[in-house]
């Protein structure tokens, strides 16, 4: 049918990946993962213990800016996890 043919052009494939976030040097790698249509669940336990909160906030702001540019989103899951979506096709709802 015409509808399903049109709909199939919008179909996207996403992968959910757990990612251990242990240093700010990983921010660029995280961006690449997001560009590859990966939904990331970041375990931030190690980075929370190893760096200054001010530095961590700068890294998080860098990721938030990247996500805004690409239509993605970020949310906290408990005390040590973040979930990041790559674009506007996948949204986080409260």
C-alpha positions in Angstrom: 0.0 0.0 0.0 1.0 3.6 -0.5 1.1 4.4 3.2 3.5 1.6 4.1 5.8 2.5 1.3 6.0 6.1 2.4 6.3 5.1 6.1 9.2 2.8 5.3 11.3 5.7 4.2 11.1 7.1 7.8 12.0 3.8 9.5 15.2 4.1 11.3 17.2 1.6 13.2 18.6 2.4 16.7 20.9 0.4 19.0 20.8 0.8 22.8 24.3 0.6 24.3 25.6 0.7 27.8 28.7 2.9 28.0 31.2 3.4 30.9 31.9 7.1 31.2 35.1 7.4 33.1 36.9 10.5 31.7 36.2 13.7 29.8 38.4 12.5 27.0 35.4 10.2 26.1 33.1 13.1 25.2 34.1 13.1 21.5 33.7 9.3 21.4 30.2 9.6 22.9 29.3 12.1 20.2 30.4 9.7 17.5 28.3 6.9 19.1 25.3 9.2 19.1 25.9 10.1 15.4 25.8 6.3 14.7 22.2 6.2 15.9 23.0 4.7 19.3 20.9 5.4 22.4 23.5 5.5 25.2 23.1 4.6 28.8 26.1 6.1 30.5 27.4 4.7 33.7 29.0 7.8 35.3 30.1 6.2 38.5 33.8 6.3 37.8 33.9 9.8 36.4 31.9 11.1 39.4 34.6 9.7 41.8 37.6 10.8 39.8 37.1 14.4 38.6 36.0 17.8 39.9 32.3 18.5 39.7 33.0 21.8 37.8 34.9 19.9 35.1 32.1 17.3 34.9 29.5 20.0 34.4 31.5 21.4 31.5 31.6 18.0 29.9 27.9 17.5 30.4 27.2 21.0 29.0 29.2 20.1 25.9 27.1 17.0 25.4 23.9 18.9 26.0 24.9 21.4 23.4 25.7 18.7 20.9 22.3 17.0 21.6 20.4 20.2 21.1 22.0 20.8 17.7 21.0 17.2 16.7 17.6 17.1 18.3 18.7 14.6 20.9 18.0 14.5 24.6 19.5 13.6 27.9 18.0 12.5 31.2 19.3 11.2 34.5 18.5 7.6 35.6 19.2 7.4 39.4 22.4 8.7 40.9 25.0 7.4 38.4 23.4 6.9 35.0 22.5 9.2 32.1 20.5 8.2 29.1 21.2 10.0 25.8 19.2 9.8 22.6 20.7 10.7 19.3 18.0 12.7 17.5 14.4 13.8 17.5 13.1 10.4 16.4 13.7 9.1 20.0 12.5 11.2 22.9 12.7 10.8 26.6 9.4 11.3 28.5 9.0 11.8 32.2 
